[in-house]
Amino acid sequence: MIEDAHEVDDDQESLDALTLGRNIRARRKESGFTLEQLAAKIDRAPSQLSAIENGRREPKLTMIRRIAQALGTSAASLLDIHEVGEREALEIAVERAQRGPVFQTLGIEPIRVSSATNDETLRAVLALHEEVTRLHRERAATPEEARRTNTELRKDMRVRNNYFAELEAHAKELLAVSGYTGGPVSQRTVADIAERLGYSLHYVNDLPHSTRSVVDKRNGRIYLGSHGNTRYSRTPIVRALASIVCGHEEPTGYDEFLRQRVEANYLAGAVLVPEEPAVAFLENARKQRQISMEDLRDAFAVSYEMAAHRFTNLATERLDIPVHFMKVHESGTLIKAYENDHVRFPSDVLGAFEGATVCRRWTARTVFGQADRFNPWYQYTDMPDGRTYWCTSRIEGAKEGDFSVSVGVPFDEVKWFRGRDTPHRTRSWCPEESCCRSAPDDLGEKWGHNAWPEAATPTSLLAALPTGTFPGVDSLRVFEFLERHEKPGWS
C-alpha cells in the first residue's frame, strides 16, 4: 500500500483534493455506504468526511489509507485522476471554476454542487464561466501581456536553437510529394502542394484589409490578394497552408496565436528554402569562407528577410554557428529579435526585446546613415561586456517605413563570412546614457529649455490588443467575404 501511494505521489495530476474527494464519494456509493456509515468505519465525524468528499479538506496520507481500506481499494486508486467518471469530472470542473479568481471577482454566490444538481445545470454554469474567462482574458490582453508572452516564446526558440524538427519534416514531406528536385521552389510547385492538400487557389480584389489570406475549409479554397506582386508570391500561400499542415485550431489565447504565427513563418521558410539543399549550399559557402545572406537569398529566390530568418534556423543546429537576428525600424525600435550567441539586446524590466530602442552605434542603426543602400553594410561592434560582434545588415522598405534586417555572429565565427574584412568598427556602451542617448553638452545647453516636440505616439501604444479569436482580424468582414464568394460567379 505504501509503495502504491508513493508512486501516485510522483504524479502531479493525481494530487488534487477535488479528484480525491469525488473518487471517494463514487467508491462509497458503489460500496453501498452512506456518508454516516463510512464516517463511522474510519472513526471520523460525517461533516469531516463530507468536507473531504467536497474537496474542501485535503486529508493526510494515513487518512487516505484508512478510507481506502474501508472501501476495499488502494490509496493509489483514490488519487488517480483517470478513475474519475464523466459526472465526477463535470462536478470537479464546476467546483474548480467557482473557486478560481475570475469567478471570485464576479461577487456571485456559487451554487452548491451535489448529486441532486443535474448535468444540464452544471454544464450551463461551466459554459458561462468559460465565456466570462474568455472575455476577461481578451480585456486583459494589453500590449504588455503580449510582450510577456512573446518573451516566453523567444526563450523556447532559444532552447531549440530556433530549429523546429517537426516543421522541417512537414516541409520535406510536402516537397517530396510535389516532385521537387532542387533549386528555387516554383509557383507551380507551391500550387501543386495546395492541390494535393485539397485546396484550390483563388486571387481576388476584395480580400478583407485585415487579412493576408483567407482559408475556406468548407469549400477547400485559399483566397489571396491579386494586387501588385501578390499574385506571384509563394510565401502567403505556404503560410496559409501552415494552418492545415500543422493542424491549427482557433487560438484560445495570445500565446497560442503567437506560436501559430511563428510556425506559419517557419514552415514557409522551410518549404521555400528546403533544409538539405540550403545546408549543402551554406556548407559549401563556409568552405570558401563566403557565407552571405544575399547569396542564400538569390539561390532560392526569396526575400532577404526570409533568407536571414532561414539562416538562423540552420546556422546553429546544422553548422554549429551561434547567431543573432534583428529587424529594426528606422526610428530605432526593435521589431523582431533572436539570439543564441549571448548578445545583449536592449530590453525592458520584464526581459522583452520588442519595442526597445537599439543603440545608435549598432550595425542595425548605422546602416541607415549609409548613402549606398544597394550593397550590404558590414560592421564590427565592441560591446560593454568585452565581446565583439560582426554584423551584416540591409535596408528593406515597407508601408510602415524602412527597416534594417541584420544577422550577426561573435568575433570567433566571422571567419566564415563574406565582409569580414570590413574596416567599419564602433564601440557601444549602452545602456549607459552617455553612449548615444544623451545630447552633447553644447547641444543640451542650447536647446534643453527651448524645444517642445509633440510625440507622434502610435495609437496602439496605449490601446488594448485587438480582441477576437484572431487578434486584429475583423471576423465579420471575413465571414461576409466567404459568404459572398461562395455564390456562383465570384470565384
GUNU-399152 format. One record per atom (N, C-alpha, C): residue in three letters; x, y, z. Coordinates in pm, whole numbers, plus 50000, padded with zeros to 5 digits. Layout:
N
ALAXYZ/...
This chain:
491
MET500834988050000/MET500005000050000/MET500865012550000/ILE501965012450079/ILE502845024150085/ILE503485026549949/GLU503905015749881/GLU504545017349752/GLU503565023149650/ASP502295018449653/ASP501295023749560/ASP501115038649581/ALA501015042749706/ALA500795056949736/ALA501985065249693/HIS503175059849711/HIS504385067249674/HIS504455069249523/GLU504055058849447/GLU504065060149302/GLU503125071149257/VAL501955071749318/VAL500995082049281/VAL501495095649324/ASP502255096249432/ASP502755109049483/ASP503635115949380/ASP504245108249289/ASP505095114049186/ASP504275119249068/ASP502985116049063/ASP502115120148953/ASP501385132748994/GLN501815144148944/GLN501235156748987/GLN499775157948949/GLU499335151148841/GLU497945151748801/GLU497035146048910/SER497555136048985/SER496705129049080/SER496555136549211/LEU497495145049246/LEU497455151849375/LEU496495163649368/ASP495195160549380/ASP494175170649366/ASP493055167349463/ALA492735176849553/ALA491735174249656/ALA490365171449596/LEU490005178549489/LEU488705176349426/LEU488615162449363/THR489695158349295/THR489725145049235/THR489615134249342/LEU490375135749448/LEU490345126149559/LEU488945125249618/GLY488345136849645/GLY487025137049706/GLY485975130349622/ARG485995133349490/ARG484985127249402/ARG485215112349388/ASN486455108049387/ASN486735093649380/ASN486235086449506/ILE486445092749621/ILE485965086749748/ILE484445085749746/ARG483775096549705/ARG482305096249702/ARG481795085449608/ALA482415084349487/ALA481965074349391/ALA482165060249445/ARG483325057549507/ARG483585044249563/ARG482655041249680/ARG482365051549759/ARG481455049549873/ARG480075045249825/LYS479575052049721/LYS478245048549670/LYS478245034949604/GLU479345031749533/GLU479445018449472/GLU479415007449578/SER480005010449695/SER480065000649804/SER478785000249885/GLY477865009549860/GLY476575009749929/GLY476605016050066/PHE477645023850096/PHE477745030450226/PHE477105044350220/THR476445048050330/THR476015061950345/THR477205069850398/LEU477075082750397/LEU478145091350449/LEU478415088050595/GLU477335086050671/GLU477455083050814/GLU478125069650838/GLN477795059650756/GLN478365046250774/GLN479875046150748/LEU480315052750639/LEU481745053050610/LEU482485061350714/ALA481865072150760/ALA482495080450862/ALA482725072350989/ALA481745063851023/ALA481885055451143/ALA483015045351126/LYS483175039751004/LYS484205029650980/LYS485615035450991/ILE485765048350962/ILE487095054450971/ILE487235063051097/ASP486215062551182/ASP486225069351311/ASP486375084551294/ARG485565090151206/ARG485535104551185/ARG484095109351181/ALA483865122151206/ALA482525127851201/ALA482085128651055/PRO480785126751027/PRO480275127850890/PRO480615141350826/SER480635151950905/SER480955165250849/SER482395165750798/GLN483295158750867/GLN484695158350822/GLN484825150550691/LEU484145139450681/LEU484175131550558/LEU483525139150443/SER482455146450474/SER481785154550371/SER482735165150316/ALA483505171450405/ALA484465181650360/ALA485525175450270/ILE485935163150300/ILE486925156250216/ILE486325153050080/GLU485085147950079/GLU484445144449953/GLU484195156649865/ASN483965168149928/ASN483725180449852/ASN485015187649813/GLY486155181849848/GLY487435187749811/GLY487815199949891/ARG487165201750008/ARG487465213550090/ARG488465210450202/ARG488795197950214/ARG489805194050311/ARG490675183350247/GLU491975185250256/GLU492915175650198/GLU493445166750310/PRO493035154050314/PRO493445145150424/PRO494905141050414/LYS495465137050524/LYS496825131850525/LYS496825117950462/LEU498035113250429/LEU498155100350363/LEU497615089050450/THR497815090050581/THR497315079550671/THR495795078750665/MET495115090350654/MET493665090350645/MET493195084650511/ILE493925087850403/ILE493575082350272/ILE493665067150275/ARG494695062050341/ARG494835047450352/ARG493675041250428/ARG493235047850536/ARG492125042550617/ARG490845042350536/ILE490615053050459/ILE489415053450375/ILE489485042750269/ALA490655041350205/ALA490825031150100/ALA490585017250156/GLN491105014450276/GLN490925001250337/GLN489454998550366/ALA488755008950414/ALA487335007450443/ALA486515004850317/LEU486965010350205/LEU486245008650078/LEU486744996849997/GLY487754989850048/GLY488284978249979/GLY489054981549853/THR489774992949854/THR490554996949738/THR491915001949784/SER492675008349696/SER494015013349731/SER494045028549733/ALA495025033949804/ALA495205048449806/ALA495525053649666/ALA496305045849592/ALA496665049949456/ALA495425051449369/SER494475042349385/SER493245042849306/SER492425055249339/LEU492365058649468/LEU491605070549509/LEU492245083449457/LEU493565083349442/LEU494275095349398/LEU494385096349247/ASP493995085849176/ASP494205085349031/ASP493155093548958/ILE493615103548881/ILE492685112148807/ILE491935104248701/HIS492515093348653/HIS491885085448548/HIS490725076948600/GLU490575076048733/GLU489475068548792/GLU488195076748798/VAL488285089748768/VAL487125098548777/VAL486175096048662/GLY484875094548693/GLY483865092548590/GLY483475105548524/GLU482635104748419/GLU482225116548344/GLU481475126448432/ARG480555121548515/ARG479785130348603/ARG480705136948706/GLU481595129048765/GLU482515134448865/GLU483445144948803/ALA483885142448681/ALA484755151948613/ALA484035165248590/LEU482735164548558/LEU481935176648539/LEU481815184348670/GLU481565177248779/GLU481475183748910/GLU482785190448949/ILE483895183348924/ILE485215188848956/ILE485465201648877/ALA485125201548747/ALA485345213348663/ALA484555225348714/VAL483315223148754/VAL482475234148804/VAL483015239248938/GLU483385230049027/GLU483925234149157/GLU485215242149137/ARG486085237349049/ARG487345244249027/ARG487105258148968/ALA486135259148878/ALA485805272148819/ALA485295281848925/GLN484425276949013/GLN483835285649114/GLN484845290149220/ARG485905282549234/ARG486935286249332/ARG488055294549269/GLY487975296549137/GLY489015303849067/GLY488885318849083/PRO489945326349046/PRO489965340849066/PRO488955348448983/VAL488655343548861/VAL487705350748776/VAL486315350348837/PHE485875338548881/PHE484545337248942/PHE484455345449071/GLN485545345349148/GLN485545352549275/GLN485335367549255/THR485875372949145/THR485745387449122/THR484335391349081/LEU483495381649041/LEU482135384848998/LEU481215387949116/GLY481585383349236/GLY480755385849353/GLY479455377949354/ILE479425366849281/ILE478225358449273/ILE478355346749369/GLU477265343649439/GLU477265332349531/GLU477365319349450/PRO478365310949476/PRO478495298549400/PRO477355288849431/ILE477025280749333/ILE475975270749355/ILE476565259049432/ARG475725252049505/ARG476175240149578/ARG476095228149483/VAL477255222249456/VAL477315210849366/VAL477075198149446/SER475975191549417/SER475645179049485/SER475105169149384/SER474795157249432/SER474265146849343/SER472895150749289/ALA472215160149357/ALA470895164449312/ALA470975174649199/THR472155180449175/THR472315190349068/THR472435183048935/ASN471515186148842/ASN471525178648716/ASN472675183148625/ASP472995174748528/ASP474125177248440/ASP473955190148360/GLU472715192848314/GLU472485204648232/GLU472835217448308/THR472485217948436/THR472795229648518/THR474305231348531/LEU475015220448557/LEU476455221148572/LEU477125225548442/ARG476655220248329/ARG477255224148200/ARG476985238748170/ALA475795243748206/ALA475475257748182/ALA476365266948265/VAL476585263448394/VAL477445271448480/VAL478875271448426/LEU479335259548383/LEU480695258548332/LEU480865266548203/ALA479875265948113/ALA479945273347987/ALA479955288348011/LEU479125292948105/LEU479105307248138/LEU480455311748194/HIS481035303448280/HIS482325306848338/HIS483395307648231/GLU483395298148137/GLU484395298148030/GLU484265310547943/GLU483015315047917/GLU482825326947836/GLU483285339547909/VAL482985340348040/VAL483445351748120/VAL484965351948124/THR485575340148138/THR487045339248141/THR487635343948008/ARG486985339947898/ARG487475344047765/ARG487425359247751/LEU486315365247791/LEU486175379847782/LEU487185386747873/HIS487395381047991/HIS488365386748085/HIS489765386248027/ARG490085375147961/ARG491405373547902/ARG491605383347787/GLU490555385447706/GLU490655395047596/GLU490935409047647/ARG490175412947751/ARG490325426547803/ARG491655428347874/ALA492215417447923/ALA493505418347992/ALA494675417447896/ALA494385414347769/ALA495465412247671/ALA496015425647623/THR496675432447710/THR497295445247678/THR498605442847604/PRO499165453247544/PRO500465451447480/PRO501525445847574/GLU501445449447703/GLU502425444347799/GLU502315429147813/GLU501065424047816/GLU500885409647826/GLU501395402747700/ALA501105408947585/ALA501575403247459/ALA503095402347457/ARG503755412547510/ARG505215412647513/ARG505745401847607/ARG505055399747720/ARG505475389147812/ARG505365375447744/THR504235373547675/THR504035360947603/THR505105358847498/ASN505435369647426/ASN506455368947323/ASN507825365547381/THR508095370847500/THR509365368047566/THR509505353247598/GLU508425347147646/GLU508455332747677/GLU508665324547550/LEU508035329047441/LEU508205321947314/LEU509645322847265/ARG510265334547283/ARG511665336347242/ARG512585327047322/LYS512285325047449/LYS513085316047531/LYS513025301747476/ASP511825297647437/ASP511655284247382/ASP512425282947250/MET512375293347168/MET513105293147041/MET514605292147066/ARG515065298847170/ARG516495298547201/ARG516935284547243/VAL516115277947324/VAL516415264347369/VAL516505254847249/ARG515655257147150/ARG515635248647030/ARG516685252846928/ASN517455263246954/ASN518345269246854/ASN517545274246734/ASN516285277846760/ASN515375282746656/ASN515205272446544/TYR515315259746580/TYR515195248846483/TYR514025240046525/PHE513015238546437/PHE511835230646467/PHE511835218146378/ALA512305207246434/ALA512475194946355/ALA511165190146295/GLU510055191546369/GLU508775186646319/GLU508315194646197/LEU508615207546194/LEU508235215746080/LEU509145213045960/GLU510405210145988/GLU511325206245880/GLU510815193445814/ALA510325184045896/ALA509815171345843/ALA508565173745758/HIS507685182545804/HIS506485185845726/HIS506865191545589/ALA507825201045590/ALA508245207345465/ALA508845197145369/LYS509685188445423/LYS510345178245340/LYS509315169045275/GLU508295165345352/GLU507245156445300/GLU506435163445191/LEU506085176045213/LEU505315183545115/LEU506075184844983/LEU507365187744992/LEU508175189344872/LEU508375176044799/ALA508505165244876/ALA508735152044816/ALA507535147644730/VAL506325149444782/VAL505135145044708/VAL504865154044587/SER505425166244589/SER505195175244476/SER506245173444366/GLY507245164944392/GLY508255162144291/GLY509395172144286/TYR509605179744393/TYR510685189544398/TYR512035182444388/THR512925187744301/THR514235181344281/THR515405190444313/GLY515155203244342/GLY516235212244376/GLY516035226044317/GLY516855235644366/GLY516765249344317/GLY515615256844381/PRO515305268844333/PRO514185276544386/PRO512865268944371/VAL512025269544471/VAL510715262844467/VAL509785271544383/SER509245265844277/SER508445273544183/SER507025276044233/GLN506375285644169/GLN504965288444199/GLN504115276244169/ARG504455269244063/ARG503715257244024/ARG503835246344131/THR505025245144191/THR505225235144298/THR504365238544419/VAL504335251144456/VAL503535255344571/VAL502055253044544/ALA501595256344422/ALA500205253944386/ALA499875239044389/ASP500835230844345/ASP500635216344346/ASP500525211144489/ILE501315216644580/ILE501225212744722/ILE499835215844775/ALA499345227844743/ALA497995231644788/ALA496945221944732/GLU497085218644604/GLU496115209744540/GLU496135195944604/ARG497325190944636/ARG497425177744699/ARG496835177644840/LEU496805189244903/LEU496165190445035/LEU494665192845024/GLY494175193544900/GLY492735195044880/GLY492255209344869/TYR493155218644831/TYR492765232744824/TYR493115238744688/SER492225247144638/SER492475254644515/SER492775269144551/LEU493565275944466/LEU493975289744491/LEU493065299344415/HIS492655310144482/HIS491775320044421/HIS492305333944452/TYR492615341544348/TYR493125355244366/TYR491985365144347/VAL491775373644447/VAL490625382644447/VAL491065396944474/ASN490185406344438/ASN490465420444459/ASN489855426044587/ASP489015417944653/ASP488295423044770/ASP488645415544899/LEU489885410644908/LEU490315403845030/LEU490205413645147/PRO489615409445260/PRO489485418545375/PRO490835424945412/HIS490835438045438/HIS492075445345461/HIS492855440045581/SER492165433945677/SER492845429245798/SER493485415545781/THR493465410045658/THR493985396545635/THR495025396145525/ARG495905386145531/ARG496855383445424/ARG496315372645330/SER495535363845388/SER494895353245312/SER493705348345395/VAL492805341145330/VAL491665335245400/VAL491515320945350/VAL491505311545444/VAL491325297445410/VAL489855293745430/ASP489225288745326/ASP487835284145332/ASP487875268945343/LYS487815264045466/LYS487885249545489/LYS486615242545442/ARG485525249945438/ARG484255244145397/ARG484265239845251/ASN484875248245166/ASN484875245545022/ASN486265242544966/GLY487285241645053/GLY488625238145006/GLY489245248744918/ARG489175261444964/ARG489725272444885/ARG490665280944970/ILE491655286544904/ILE492545296244967/ILE492455309244887/TYR492035319944953/TYR491885332944887/TYR493095341644916/LEU493625347844811/LEU494785356544822/LEU494525369344745/GLY495235380044782/GLY495075392644711/GLY495695392144573/SER495135399744480/SER495645399744342/SER496335412644305/HIS496545421644404/HIS497165434544374/HIS498695433244375/GLY499355442244302/GLY500815442544300/GLY501415429344257/ASN502445425044331/ASN503125412344300/ASN502595400744381/THR501505403144456/THR500975392744545/THR500635380044469/ARG500135381844346/ARG499695370244270/ARG500855360744240/TYR502045365944240/TYR503205357644206/TYR504055354544330/SER503535357544446/SER504265354944570/SER503895341144623/ARG504905333444656/ARG504655319944708/ARG504465319944859/THR505035329944928/THR505025329945074/THR503635329745135/PRO502695338445094/PRO501375338145157/PRO500635325045135/ILE500935318245025/ILE500275305345001/ILE500745295145104/VAL502055294345122/VAL502595284445216/VAL502195287945359/ARG502165300745392/ARG501725304845525/ARG500285300445549/ALA499445302045447/ALA498055297845460/ALA497955282745477/LEU498795275345406/LEU498785260745415/LEU499255255745552/ALA500025264245623/ALA500565260045753/ALA499465256545851/SER498355263845848/SER497265260945941/SER496695247045917/ILE496745242645790/ILE496225229445755/ILE497245218745790/VAL498495220945751/VAL499565211045773/VAL499825209045922/CYS499825219945999/CYS500135219146142/CYS498905215946227/GLY497725215146164/GLY496515211946239/GLY496115222846336/HIS496335235446298/HIS495985246446388/HIS494485247346411/GLU494105249146536/GLU492725251946572/GLU492635266746606/GLU491405271746625/GLU491255285746662/GLU491995288346792/PRO492895298246795/PRO493695300746916/PRO492825304847033/THR493125299447150/THR492365302647271/THR493025313447354/GLY494205317747313/GLY494915328147386/GLY495985334247299/TYR496555345447345/TYR497545352347264/TYR498815344147249/ASP499145335847349/ASP500335327447338/ASP500185317347225/GLU498985311547213/GLU498745301947105/GLU498725308846969/PHE498155320846965/PHE498135328646841/PHE499555331646793/LEU500435335846886/LEU501815338946851/LEU502555326546803/ARG502355315446873/ARG503055303146835/ARG502625298546696/GLN501345299746667/GLN500865295946534/GLN501485304746426/ARG501635317646457/ARG502245326846360/ARG503705323246337/VAL504425319746444/VAL505825315546430/VAL505915302946345/GLU505015293346369/GLU505035280846293/GLU504725283246146/ALA503795292546118/ALA503455295645979/ALA504655301745906/ASN505335311145971/ASN506525317245912/ASN507635307045891/TYR507795298445992/TYR508865288445984/TYR508605278745869/LEU507365273945859/LEU507055264145755/LEU507245270345616/ALA506865283145602/ALA507065289845473/ALA508555289945437/GLY509405293045534/GLY510835292945508/GLY511365279145478/ALA510855269145551/ALA511335255445533/ALA510925249745398/VAL509805254145344/VAL509365249545211/VAL510125256945101/LEU510245270145114/LEU510845278145007/LEU512375277945009/VAL512955274945126/VAL514405273045136/VAL514615259345201/PRO514455248545127/PRO514475235045183/PRO515765232045259/GLU515645224645366/GLU516755222545459/GLU517995216645394/GLU517875205245331/GLU519075198345281/GLU519785206345171/PRO519075211445070/PRO519765219644970/PRO520375232345030/ALA519665238245127/ALA520175250545190/ALA521425247645271/VAL521415236545345/VAL522595232945426/VAL523775229945335/ALA523535222745227/ALA524615219745132/ALA525185232745075/PHE524315242145042/PHE524755255044988/PHE525585262545091/LEU525125262845217/LEU525835270145322/LEU527145263445360/GLU527165250245361/GLU528415243145392/GLU529475245845286/ASN529045246345161/ASN529985249445053/ASN530505263745067/ALA529595272945106/ALA529995286945126/ALA530965288045243/ARG530765279945346/ARG531665280345461/ARG533065275445424/LYS533115265145343/LYS534425260145298/LYS535195271045226/GLN534455279445154/GLN535095290345081/GLN535195303145165/ARG534695302345291/ARG534635313845381/ARG533905325645315/GLN532755322345258/GLN531985332245183/GLN530485331245215/ILE530115328245339/ILE528695327945374/ILE528125341945356/SER526995342745288/SER526375355645258/SER524865354145254/MET524155363245320/MET522695363045316/MET522185366045176/GLU522885374845105/GLU522475378144968/GLU522555365944877/ASP523615357944893/ASP523765345944809/ASP522675335844841/LEU522345334244969/LEU521285324945008/LEU519955329744951/ARG519735342744959/ARG518505348644903/ARG518385345544754/ASP519475348044681/ASP519435346444536/ASP519335331744495/ALA519955322944571/ALA519965308744536/ALA518565302644541/PHE517715307844629/PHE516375302144644/PHE515255312044609/ALA515645323644554/ALA514665333444505/ALA513635337144613/VAL514145341144730/VAL513275345544839/VAL513685359644880/SER512955365544971/SER513315378845020/SER514545378145110/TYR515205389445126/TYR516375389945214/TYR515995386145356/GLU514835391045402/GLU514415388045539/GLU514185373245559/MET513555366545460/MET513345352145472/MET514675344745473/ALA515625349045390/ALA516945342645387/ALA517635344145522/ALA517525356045581/ALA518155358445712/ALA517485349945820/HIS516155349345818/HIS515415340845912/HIS515855326345898/ARG515905321945772/ARG516225307945747/ARG517635304545793/PHE518535314045779/PHE519905311745825/PHE519925309245976/THR519105316746052/THR519085314546197/THR518525300746231/ASN517625295246146/ASN517105281746170/ASN518185271146158/LEU519095273246063/LEU520055262746028/LEU521465265046081/ALA521795277546114/ALA523175281046148/ALA523705273046266/THR522955272546374/THR523445265946495/THR523245250946490/GLU522035246746450/GLU521695232546451/GLU522515224546350/ARG522725230346231/ARG523385222846124/ARG524815227146097/LEU525175239746131/LEU526535244546102/LEU527335247546228/ASP526685246446344/ASP527325248946472/ASP527855263346482/ILE527065272846430/ILE527435286946438/ILE526395294346522/PRO526775299746638/PRO525825307946715/PRO525535320846639/VAL524345326246657/VAL523935337246570/VAL522905346146639/HIS522755358446590/HIS521625366746632/HIS521015373646511/PHE519755377546525/PHE518985383546417/PHE518225395546473/MET518145406146393/MET517375417946433/MET516625423646315/LYS515405428446343/LYS514675436746248/LYS514375449646321/VAL514875460746270/VAL514805473546340/VAL514185484146250/HIS513195491146303/HIS512565502146230/HIS513515513946221/GLU513325522346120/GLU514215533846102/GLU514195543346222/SER513165542546306/SER513105550646427/SER514025545346536/GLY514585533246515/GLY515445527046615/GLY514745516546700/THR513455514346675/THR512675504846753/THR512955490546708/LEU513215481846804/LEU513465467746775/LEU512135460646751/ILE511935455146633/ILE510665448746596/ILE510715433746619/LYS511785427246574/LYS511975412846593/LYS513405410446638/ALA513585400146718/ALA514935396946765/ALA515045382346803/TYR516225376746778/TYR516525363046821/TYR518025362246843/GLU518435354846945/GLU519865352846969/GLU520125340047046/ASN521245333847015/ASN521775323147099/ASN523285324647112/ASP523765336947084/ASP525215339647090/ASP525565349447202/HIS524605351447296/HIS524815359647417/HIS524915374547390/VAL524495379147274/VAL524455393547253/VAL523395399447346/ARG523665411147400/ARG522755417447496/ARG521835427047424/PHE520655422147383/PHE519675430847321/PHE519135440647424/PRO518735452747382/PRO518045461647476/PRO516715455447514/SER516305457047638/SER515045450847683/SER514465458947796/ASP513195456047829/ASP512565462447943/ASP512815453848068/VAL512195457748180/VAL512445450648306/VAL511915436348303/LEU510985433548211/LEU510425420148200/LEU511245411348105/GLY512275417248044/GLY513105409647952/GLY512605409647809/ALA511585417847779/ALA511045418447644/ALA511925426947554/PHE512255421947434/PHE513065429247339/PHE512245438847254/GLU511115433647203/GLU510325441047107/GLU509855454347165/GLY510065465047090/GLY509655478247136/GLY510775486047201/ALA511895479547232/ALA513035486447293/ALA513795494247185/THR514605503847229/THR515375511947137/THR516795506547124/VAL517225504347000/VAL518545498646972/VAL519605509646975/CYS520765506247026/CYS521895515747032/CYS522195521246893/ARG522435534446886/ARG522725541046759/ARG524035536246696/ARG524895529946776/ARG526205525646725/ARG526185511446670/TRP525055504246689/TRP524965490746636/TRP524755490946485/THR525145480246420/THR525025479246274/THR523605481646226/ALA522635476546302/ALA521235477846263/ALA520775492346258/ARG521525501446323/ARG521195515746318/ARG522135523446225/THR523425520146227/THR524375527846144/THR524115525745995/VAL523475514445959/VAL523195511845818/VAL522295522645758/PHE521445528745841/PHE520525538945789/PHE521275551745747/GLY522485553245794/GLY523245565145759/GLY524105563645635/GLN524005552045569/GLN524855549645452/GLN524155553945323/ALA524895560545238/ALA524325565145111/ALA524055553445017/ASP524895543045023/ASP524755531444935/ASP523815521345001/ARG522605520344949/ARG521625511145006/ARG521455498644921/PHE522305497244820/PHE522205485344737/PHE523105474244792/ASN524315477944830/ASN525255468044882/ASN525035465845032/PRO525365453745082/PRO525225451145225/PRO526195459645307/TRP525825462245432/TRP526665470045523/TRP527225460645629/TYR528555460545643/TYR529225451945740/TYR529845460645848/GLN529865455445970/GLN530445463346080/GLN530775454446199/TYR531875457846267/TYR532205451846396/TYR531735461446505/THR531205455846614/THR530785464146726/THR531355458346855/ASP532135466346926/ASP532675462347056/ASP531635465447163/MET531305455447245/MET530235456947343/MET530795459747483/PRO529955464747574/PRO530415468047710/PRO530975456147788/ASP530495443847756/ASP530955432047829/ASP532285426547775/GLY532875433647679/GLY534155429247624/GLY534045420847499/ARG532835416547466/ARG532665408547345/ARG532605417647222/THR532975411847108/THR532885418846981/THR532015410446886/TYR531085417246819/TYR530215410446724/TYR530355416746586/TRP530265408146485/TRP530265412746347/TRP528845411146294/CYS528365420946220/CYS527015420346165/CYS526995424346019/THR526055418545946/THR525745422845811/THR524305427445811/SER524055438845745/SER522725444745753/SER522305450245618/ARG521005450045595/ARG520455455545471/ARG519135462245503/ILE518815472945429/ILE517565480245450/ILE516505475245352/GLU515305472945405/GLU514175469145322/GLU513005478445353/GLY512245481845250/GLY511125491045267/GLY509825483845294/ALA508905490545362/ALA507565485445389/ALA506645497545404/LYS505345495045408/LYS504405506245418/LYS504555513745550/GLU505105506945654/GLU505305513445784/GLU506595521445788/GLY507395520945680/GLY508675527845677/GLY509795518145644/ASP511025522945652/ASP512175514345624/ASP512565506345748/PHE513075494245722/PHE513555485345828/PHE514945480345792/SER515765478145892/SER517025471145868/SER516865456745915/VAL517395447645836/VAL517405433345872/VAL518865429445888/SER519225424746007/SER520625422246039/SER520835408146092/VAL521955402446053/VAL522415389546106/VAL523805391646160/GLY524055386746282/GLY525365388646343/GLY525885376146411/VAL527215375846431/VAL527855364446497/VAL528975369646585/PRO529395361646684/PRO530565365546766/PRO531825366246680/PHE532805373446729/PHE534045375846654/PHE534705362746608/ASP534665352446692/ASP535335339846659/ASP534715332846537/GLU533475336446502/GLU532795329746391/GLU532835337746261/VAL533375349846264/VAL533315358446145/VAL534185353146031/LYS535105344146061/LYS536005338745959/LYS535265331645847/TRP533995327845870/TRP533245320445770/TRP532475329645674/PHE532465342545701/PHE531535351545631/PHE532215361145536/ARG531515364045427/ARG531935374745338/ARG531705388045409/GLY532645397345395/GLY532515410345460/GLY533285411145591/ARG534035400445624/ARG534785400345749/ARG535955410145747/ASP536335414445626/ASP537475423645614/ASP537035438345619/THR535815440845660/THR535325454645665/THR536165463145761/PRO536415475745729/PRO537155484645820/PRO536235491545920/HIS534905489645904/HIS533955496845987/HIS533865490546126/ARG534045498746228/ARG534035493746365/ARG533555504746459/THR532715501146554/THR532225510746654/THR532315504346792/ARG532115512746893/ARG532065507847031/ARG530765512647095/SER530075503547162/SER528815506847229/SER528965505547380/TRP528385515447454/TRP528365514847600/TRP526935513547652/CYS525975512747562/CYS524585511647605/CYS524445499547699/PRO523615500747802/PRO522565510847823/PRO523005523747894/GLU524275526447904/GLU524695539147964/GLU524195550847880/GLU523665561147946/GLU523125572747876/GLU524185579647792/SER525425579447840/SER526495586647771/SER526835580647635/CYS526355568447608/CYS526705561947482/CYS526085569247363/CYS524765569847359/CYS524125575847242/CYS522775582147271/ARG522385582247398/ARG521055587547431/ARG521075601947480/SER522155605947543/SER522235619647594/SER522925628647492/ALA522435641047481/ALA522985650547384/ALA524325655947432/PRO525215659647341/PRO526465666347379/PRO526145678947460/ASP527085683147545/ASP526845694447636/ASP526415707047561/ASP527055710047448/ASP526735722547379/ASP525305722347324/LEU524875710747269/LEU523505709947218/LEU522495710147332/GLY522825703247442/GLY521925703047556/GLY521705716847614/GLU522785724547626/GLU522675738047681/GLU521885747247588/LYS522065745347458/LYS521405754347363/LYS519915751547352/TRP519555738547349/TRP518165735147318/TRP517405728747433/GLY518075725847543/GLY517425718747652/GLY516145725147701/HIS516075738647708/HIS514885745547757/HIS514165753047645/ASN514535750347521/ASN513945757847410/ASN513295748847305/ALA513075736347341/ALA512435727147247/ALA511235720647315/TRP510125719847239/TRP508915713347293/TRP508285704947181/PRO508855693147156/PRO508305684747049/PRO507045677247095/GLU506155674747002/GLU504975666447030/GLU505245652546974/ALA505195642747060/ALA505505629147018/ALA504435623746925/ALA504885616946819/ALA503965610246727/ALA503665596446783/THR502915596246893/THR502635583746964/THR501655575246885/PRO502015563146851/PRO501055554446780/PRO499905550946872/THR498715550346814/THR497525547446896/THR497625533946964/SER498355524546905/SER498445511146963/SER499265510947091/LEU500015521747118/LEU500875521847235/LEU500065520847364/LEU498925527847368/LEU498115528047490/LEU496865519647477/ALA496515515947356/ALA495285508247336/ALA495495493747372/ALA494395487147409/ALA494455472747437/ALA494655465247306/LEU495145453147316/LEU495335444747199/LEU493985442547132/PRO493905442746997/PRO492625440046931/PRO492055426746977/THR490755426847005/THR490125414647057/THR489705405546943/GLY489205393746980/GLY488745384146882/GLY489615371746883/THR489115361146818/THR489855348646813/THR491215350546748/PHE491255358346637/PHE492505361446569/PHE492735376446586/PRO493625380446679/PRO493815394646709/PRO494045403146586/GLY493285414146577/GLY493445423446467/GLY492655420146343/VAL491975408546340/VAL491205404546223/VAL489735407546245/ASP489105414046148/ASP487675417046154/ASP486915404646108/SER486455396646203/SER485825383846170/SER484555385646088/LEU483775396246117/LEU482545398546042/LEU482845400445894/ARG483895408645864/ARG484265410945724/ARG484695397945657/VAL485425389545732/VAL485875376745677/VAL484695367845644/PHE483725366945735/PHE482545358445712/PHE481725363645594/GLU481555376845586/GLU480815382745474/GLU481545379945343/PHE482875380845346/PHE483695377945228/PHE483485363645181/LEU483545353945274/LEU483375339845238/LEU481975337045187/GLU480985343145248/GLU479605341345205/GLU479425346645062/ARG480035358045034/ARG479915364144903/ARG480575355544796/HIS481735350044827/HIS482495342344728/HIS482005328044714/GLU481185323544805/GLU480645310144792/GLU479585309444682/LYS479005321144649/LYS477975321644547/LYS478595319844409/PRO477875313444315/PRO478405311344181/PRO478745324544113/GLY479825324344035/GLY480215336143959/GLY481275344644022/TRP481595342044152/TRP482585350244222/TRP483975344544206/SER484125331544215/SER485475325744213/SER485585315244104/
